[in-house]
Amino acid sequence: MHPFVRKLITQWRRLELPVSGETVVIAVSGGTDSVSLLLAMHDLVERGKLDLRVVAAHFDHRLRDGSGDDAEYVKRLCTKLKVELNIGHGDIKPGNVEQNARDARYTFLTKTATNLDAFAVLTAHTQNDQAETFLMNLVRGSGPDGLGGMKVVRELRVEKSGRGESGEEELTDGQDAAPLLPLSSTPLLLIRPLLTWAKRRETEGYVRDMGVECCHDPMNDDTAFKRVRIRKILLPLLEDMNPNIVETLANTASLMQQLPVAATRESSDEIDLADVRDLAERELYSRLREWLRQKRGTTRALQLKHIKAIERLIQSEKSGRVAELPGGARVVKSGGRLRYEENEVDN
């Protein structure tokens, strides 16, 4: 057994995940990381270490010429491995392309897994991805939630800001296409089994040892994207000071996840100014983040500047002032209270 596969089954057991009788969907872009996860899971099934139905899922964002070639590559690979494959297509809305593409992809993955009655979707995020996420959130001024980065296991659901994909889906298979199954009431999980131990050089080494050629997305080299600038420019600079910076940042994110969660306070749309005006800055910011998390359903895109804008509302003597939030929501100061409001107009 290849060391990469051995580490994967060790992590699988550590997480106490099902080893038989379940369906799992693996997100496969065609890149090195996702292909390594698919190959390793297939190996474990072939060896009898896991008795699971494995279904690959590929989403074509149609953001560049030649993206259809990636879908064809994944289809050929799955045919060779005799692994079922669900392919989705979508035209990503303009604006924040990265976020809209992510929303469309996860909507597709959620729909695929739900229809197949899968217990989980697997993605091939590595320690490198965690380090990049930590730095992205640090740069944008995220709080503890953002600095905690990605979790190894969490419930998967389409968030309020999610946007569904458009276009067709097709279910293909190296053998016979299976019928879609009824929806399940069991919570669907998102699992990142490589996140805490695998680095990109390990996924690259594994697919190389397997003699498998993977796709390369030229958008991963486009420094117009913030994550690419962090990967190509910032991380190499930090590696000059700490050769183990990827592990260090990933471990820091893990430590941030272990911080105690702020106690739930407000569940209403309003906060009484008298309750928060005299709070110390750290407690105030924590309380505001928790309130906004409850109202928005997520802290995604919430930055320090938004919290500070609400703080200025609290300290201001004037009523009727507004702090704008991501996604069209806002906080209004009125009558000695802060009120959360959402823009009901469709974008």
PyMOL commands that set and color helices and strands:
alter all, ss='L'
color gray80, all
select helices_A, chain A and resi 3-14+32-46+67-81+97-115+127-140+144-147+200-209+218-221+226-241+245-257+273-276+281-296+304-315+326-328
alter helices_A, ss='H'
color red, helices_A
select strands_A, chain A and resi 20-27+51-60+84-89+120-122+153-155+169-172+189-191+270-272+322-324+330-334+337-341
alter strands_A, ss='S'
color yellow, strands_A
deselect
rebuild
show_as cartoon
